[in-house]
Amino acid sequence: MSRYAARRALFLAALATLGMAVGGDARAFERNISFCNRTERDVDVAIGFDRTGTAETTSKGWFKVRNCSCRSMVSADLRATEIFFLVTRSGLDNHLAGGQGPLCVQPSKGFTYVSQNASQATCNRAGGQWVKFKMFDTADKTDYRLNFRAKGQCNQMD
């Protein structure tokens, strides 16, 4: 095999490997995350997720979700299948879903925190509050919908 042919074969192999790595990762964790409030009262929702290309968790809120309705929360390439939700009514004093994943929130207005999720001290310095979110695993689902419900409510929804 000539030196030119060997280089060409090596280049094509490297290009094919790069294409599989980039294409595989991008498709593997594309997620469309939505939240359905199947209760008779409105709720405020915050979400936490790990965006591809970062080493940090993003927390974002507040999304008002009306009673008996659904709302899209995030559509992005995620590097992990785990997502985190915090559901409240009447501020942070009334958690509707307990959790185990602490993230930073701004209790009184909309927020997007990334580096502030590194620690409770970093969160507090940013004026945020450290709160435990509930974790859910999207597994291999590209479209993931969390249904929040009370027994017998909003049965007209799919």
Order of alpha helices (4+ residues) and beta strands (2+ residues): alpha-beta-beta-beta-beta-beta-beta-beta-alpha-beta-beta
